[in-house]
């Protein structure tokens, strides 16, 4: 069981069964089939539209298909069918939406399946029993093809977005499809049988891990109890799912930790249920991981690989270079592994038996990293003639007029030079645009300013060499955008050393600690997925955890102290204000002084004389007016009489 992931730039697929062939598809659209014994090129196929519709996926047909399609007839002794010739068809999905069926035996294109998809084909899977082919595409649909007729049998919409991967169940009655979520389809009714959570990114690989359930407590219906694997783009976890009868299977039951997203997955199982499942995973960073585990229920903690394999060239110091591993598959003995490494243009296939007791193995190989390029003889149909001084050619114009090629070339060059020496108005539009682009680039590019790429390179160099001057130059940056871009371009192996350096600086001066908080925030934001996959993250960052906890614990005390100090400061300020208001300068601006006490006595005598004069005048007025006085007396007497009369009347 194998599942390949990745784009067209690294499409690889081992043939099923004994795995005698390896099919590769390069970015130029050429399909090459290599023999696993000797790494020799067996076939090379260049589709007619290899540049416009490059290969997007590869899938081998089951080996028994050759015996069904080749008519039974008498064969010569020289035409004995070898084991290699059981592999016949190779399905090639293209970016244009068509599927090509290439015959390995005939070495030619057998048929082309078109009209099913409108965009790039992401995955192709063969049915084990009937002549059916299933494909998915960016157009959100799954297509069921009839291989003998080359027509579409059924087509249905599977996702709201793209459908990236497919996988058939062991009995061929169920189909797994994935975009971001994973769905299990019933192929008879074309309805969803079960849904799974899936991944945060696009799923790149799907494969069933078991053929039978782990126990026989319930009757087996062909799907219940089975386990399958899924990997996604930019996801360093390979999840394991189980199809359960109670429907509580939306979440993964197990996870395997990787160093990068998986590009090729292969596994092998034995008939005994007590034997562990052996899994080999090739990651995008060129490393290969081996796992061994008995699938029997839920496991909370992600499992680390039992062995990690890398390949490097022989050399001393900096001359040794890593060699990427392209694909790997188990051999029939379940102990040895076929490894394809180097590049898709010329892969090297090797069979190795590994000692899994060692956690890390580096295979050193003496090989040539640069591929010798040979120029083909018939590269183009246009050839430049060899012109000598004595050759005469017929120039266009008057019939029969002969002129030399040299003079014609010289005249054309002179006219071109004259045209270029003219004014700007005589330039072509293309030349003007090129000149404008050059001027703009000259204005935008300022020499001496560091770019984000240089900051990332400097940071890695400083961490590897522990150079404090380089680290100070990079880590003293205050711009948030520059910090985020530098962390985004930072390679994954440098994340933990950077966190350790930040931890050291957080314990130093408060000013440097404030700057380190920005870097720490960017690291946790951009590399959180990688940090979550590290099993020994807590011991590596123990000092940082303790530092953060100690600072968080003091926040409450600091806030209380801040409140008390604020109250004291406000009270002191208020008392100072009150003192400023009461302490007003009370000295008089003007002072009037009295001359002497004699002046006061004279003034009092004058006032007394004035009062006696006024009283004297009033008395004179009273004595001088007797008439008025007699009138007053008469009125008083009459008033008394009236009063007495009123009293008598009342009686």
HUBELPE-V64709 format. One record per run of one state. SS is the DSSP state (A for helix, B for strand, O for the rest). FROM is the first residue (numbers start at 1). TO is the last residue. If there is no record, write none. Layout:
# HUBELPE-V64709
{{SS/FROM/TO} {SS/FROM/TO}}
This chain:
# HUBELPE-V64709
{{O/1/1} {B/2/4} {O/5/7} {A/8/10} {B/11/14} {O/15/20} {B/21/25} {O/26/29} {B/30/35} {O/36/40} {B/41/46} {O/47/54} {B/55/60} {O/61/64} {A/65/69} {O/70/76} {A/77/79} {O/80/83} {A/84/86} {O/87/88} {B/89/94} {O/95/98} {B/99/103} {O/104/107} {B/108/113} {O/114/120} {B/121/126} {O/127/131} {B/132/137} {O/138/140} {B/141/146} {O/147/150} {B/151/157} {O/158/164} {B/165/168} {O/169/173} {B/174/178} {O/179/181} {B/182/186} {O/187/190} {B/191/196} {O/197/202} {B/203/208} {O/209/226} {B/227/232} {O/233/236} {B/237/242} {O/243/253} {B/254/257} {O/258/261} {B/262/268} {O/269/276} {B/277/283} {O/284/287} {B/288/293} {O/294/302} {B/303/303} {O/304/306} {B/307/313} {O/314/316} {A/317/319} {O/320/321} {B/322/323} {O/324/324} {B/325/330} {O/331/335} {B/336/341} {O/342/347} {B/348/353} {O/354/359} {B/360/365} {O/366/391} {B/392/394} {O/395/401} {B/402/404} {A/405/421} {O/422/423} {A/424/426} {O/427/428} {A/429/444} {O/445/451} {A/452/465} {O/466/467} {A/468/475} {O/476/479} {A/480/488} {O/489/493} {A/494/506} {O/507/509} {A/510/526} {O/527/527} {A/528/532} {O/533/536} {A/537/540} {O/541/541} {A/542/582} {O/583/596} {A/597/623} {O/624/625} {A/626/650} {O/651/651}}
